[in-house]
Amino acid sequence: MPSLPLHEQTWYAAARAYYLLHSSVSPCDQEEAQRWSQTHRSLYDTFITCVEEAHRLASAALHYAWAPYSRFPVGAALLATDGSLWQGCNVECSSFGLTLCAERVALGHAITHGRREFVFLALVTDTETPLTPCGACRQILYDFAPTLLISSQGARGQRRALWWLDELLPSPFSGKEIWKR
C-alpha cells in the first residue's frame, strides 16, 4: 500500500481511508481511517459517491464492449483528481495484438479531455470473481497514476476486490529509467 498521508484532505487520503475501511487491515489502521472519514465527512462522502458512480459507469460500459472473439467483455471507469469520471470498454480486433483493453480506452478518453492525474479505477467483468488489469494496462496506468486504487467487481457475483497499483506492479518501469542515460 502506498504511504499516502491520512492527515491530508485530498482525494488520495480519501482513497487510502476507503482502502483501510474495506480491506483486511489492522484494527488500529481501521480506527485511524474511521477517524479520518468522520473528520473529513464531506470529502469522504463525495469520494464514496464517485466510487459507486465509477462502478455504475464501468458496469454500463461493459454492455458496450466489443468482444466477438474472446466473449470476455470488460468495463472500466477512471476517477480523475478533479472528480471527473471517464469510462471505457474493451474493443477487440481479429489481430489480437491490436485489441484495446477497457482500462486503456478509459485512460485515452480522459487524456483526450486533458486529464492526467487519477486516483481510482473501477473494473467490471462478466465473471464470478473480480479480475485485475492485464500487465500492459498496469504499466500504462502507472505512468499516470502510480498510487492508483483499483476496485474490481465480477458482474455475476457482486463481490469486490481492492488493490493498490503498486501491489499489482511491484517493480514498474518508469520514465526515470529513460532519462538516466
N, C-alpha and C positions, 0 to 999 in steps of 0.2 A: 504494500500500500504506500502510495506517495506520502511524503512527510508534509502534507498540506496543513498549514496552521488552522486550528479551530477557533482561534481568538479573533480572526478577521471576520468582517461582514462582507463576504464575497460569494459568488456562485461556487467557487472551488471549496470553500468552507461548507457550504450547504451540501455539496456533493459528498464531502467527507462525512458529515453528520448523517446523511442518508445511508451511506455505506455502513457506518458503525451501527446504526439502528436497525438495519435489515440484514446483518451478517452475523455469523458466529464469532464474536469477539469477546474480550474480557468484560465482565460487568463494570469495571472501572471505566473502560472506553465507552461503553453504552451509556453510563451515567453522565460522562462528560458531553457526549453527543446530545443527550436529552436536555441537559442544562443549556447548551448552545442553541438548540432548536427552540427552546422556550424563550430565551433571551432575545433571539432574532426571529420571533414568530412570523412576522410578515414576510421576510425573505425566505424562510424555510417553507412556509405555506405556498408561496409563489413557485419555489423550486419543485415542490411536490405536484402542484398543478401542471407544471411544464413536463415533469416526468410522465404523468398519466396521459397528457396530451401527446407526448412523443410516442408512447406505446400505442395510442389510438391511431396516430398517423402512420406508424410503421405497419400496424395491422391492416389499415386501409391500403397502403402501398403494396402489401403482399398480394392483394387481389388483382393488381395491375402488372405483376411480374410476367415477363415473357420467358418461360422456361419449357419450351416444347421438347427439348432433348432430355434433360435431366428430370423433368417434372418435379423440380425442387424449388418452389417459389420462396423468395425471401423479401421482407420489407424492412426498411431502416428509417430512422429519423434521428437527426443530429440537433442537439441544442447548442446554439452559439452563446457566447458570453454576453451578448446583448439581449438575450431572451428569445431570439427568433428560432424557429424550428424549420428544418429542411429535410424533406423526405426523399427516399429513393427506393427503387426495386431492382432486382436483378434483371438483366437483359442478355439472354443467351444468343449465341451465334453458332452456326453449323461448324465453323472453325473455332473449336472450344477455347483456344488461347485468346480470342478476341472478346470473349464473354465479359460483361461488366457486372461486378457484384453490387448488391444493393447499397452497401456502405460507401463504395466509391462513387456511385451515382448520386447519393445524398451529399457527399462531400463536394462533388463537382457542381451540383445545384447551388450549394451555399457559396462556393468560391465565385461563381459567376455573378453572384449578388453582393460581392465584396466582403464576405465573412471570412475570417482567417483564424479565429480562436474558438475552441469548442470545449464544453465541459462534460457532456453526457451523450451517449449513443444508445438508442433503443433498437433492438433487433427482434423481429418476429418471424418464426418459421412455421411451417405446417408439419411439425414433428411433435412427438410426445415430450421430448426433453429440450431444454434450451441449448443452443449451439453457439460456439464462439465464432468471431470473424476469421476468415482464412488468413494465412501468413502475409499475402500481398496487401490485404486491407489493413492488417495490423501495422505494417511498415508505413504505408502512406498516411494513415491516421496519426502515427507517431510524429511525423513531420509537422503536423498542425496542432496536435493536442497530446503531448507526452503524458499528461496527467488525466487523461480521459477516463471517465467512469462508464462502464459498459453494462447494460442490463439486457438480458436475452430472455425471451419467452417463447415457449412452444405454443402454437395456436390451439392444439388439441388439449394439452394438459396445462392448465393455467399457471403452472409453476414458473417462477422467475429465478434467474441466477445473476449474480453481480460479480464483476471482476474489474480491477484496475488494468489499464492497458499494459503497464509495466509488468504485471503478473503474467500476461499472455505473451509478452515480447520482452523477456528479461535482458537481452543484450542487443539492443537495437542499433542499426546503422544510422548515423545522423550526418547532417551537413558538416559537423565538426571535423569528421574524418576527411572530407573533401578539401576543406580549407587548410588543413595542417601541412600540406605539401609545400 
